[in-house]
Amino acid sequence: QFVVKTPKGKVNFQREHKLYILKPGEQKAAKSAAPKMNMLNTVEENKKGYSPREFERAKKARELLHTLGNPSIADLKAIIQVNGIRDNPITMKDINVAEKVFGPDVGSLKGKTTRSKPAPVVD
């Protein structure tokens, strides 16, 4: 057992399979002692470190990503490096800022392929 002392009380971690885990539903003391916090990053928080111009260029980089059909970030960077799009104002820095401000692209996370038809089951 591993105990963490907080200003609101003790939090008990149980050992299972060589790891210490916390099961909030099973421990009433841990439930009341655990601080209530939300660990989400918002775009507003992420863009604080960048100038308005950098943020606008990051938005244009994300628009380019969607216009090209959501290639991977590595593929988009490769296109930019080899100047694959003529007269493109987007730079590698813009792509990096977009990733830091907006996070990973939702379209890329959900996947780019459709489900193929499965083989029929024959008895």
N, C-alpha and C positions, 0 to 999 in steps of 0.2 A: 504494500500500500504506500502511496506517495501523497503527501499532504502539502497543499499550498495555502499559506496564510495570507488573507486579504484584509483590508480594513473592515469589511462587512462580515468576516467569518472565515472558516476553513473550507477548502475545497478538496475533496478526497478523490484520488485517482486510483483505480484498481488495476492490478497487473494481469494481463491476459496475453498469452503467447509471446512473452518477452517484450511486450509493449505496455505502457501505462495509458489507460483510457478513462474517459469520464463519461458516465452514463447519466445525463441530467434527469431523466425520468425516474431513475431508481433512487436517487439521493436527494432527499428534501433539503438537507443542509447545503448541499452543493447548488441546488436550484436557487435558494434564497441568497447564497453568498456570491454567486457568480455575477459579475457586473453586467448590466444590460448595455450592450454596445452594438452598433451597426457598422460593419466594415466594408461598406460599398464606396467605390470611387465614382464620383460624378464627373461629367465633362466639365462642369464649372470649376470643380476643384483641380482637375488635371490641366486646364488651360491657364491657370494662374501664373505659371512659370514662363509663359510665352507672350510675345507681343501680339497686338491685334493683326499685324501683317502676317506673322508666322501662323496664326490660327486660321486666317483666310486661305493661306496657301495650303495648309493641311486639309481644309475642307475641299479645295480644288483637287488635291491628290486623292482624296477619298472618292470624289466624283469621277475622276479618271479611272479608278479601280472598278467602280460600278459600270462605267461606260464600256470598259474592256471585257466585261463579263465575269468579274471577280476572279482574276488569276491569283495565284498565291503571291505573297509579298515578295518572295525571292524572284519569281518570274517577272513581276512588275519592276523590281529593281534592275533586273537584267535588261528589260526593254529600255529603261531609262539610260542605263550605262552605254548601250550600243547605239543610242540615239535612234531607236526603232520607230519613233513617231516624230515626224518632221515639225519643227517650230514648236516643240513642247516646252512650256515654261516650268514644268514640275521638275524638282530636283530630288536627289536621294534624301537630303535633309527634310524636305517636305513630307516624304513618305514616312520617315522615322518619327517626325513630330506627330503625324496623323495617327500612327500606331500608339504613341504614348498618350495622346489626348483622347482618342475615341476608343482605344482598345482594339482587340481583334475584330475583324469584320464578321458580322452575323451571317451573311451569305456564305462565307467561307467555312464558318463553324458548322452550319447545318448540312453542308455537303453540296457537291456540284453535280452529282450523278443522280439519275432517276432509278427507281427500283426496276430490275429486270423481271420478266415473267418467269416464275418458278416452273420447274418441270412437273408435269402432272403425276400424281401418285396413282399407280395402277396395282390393284390387288390381284 
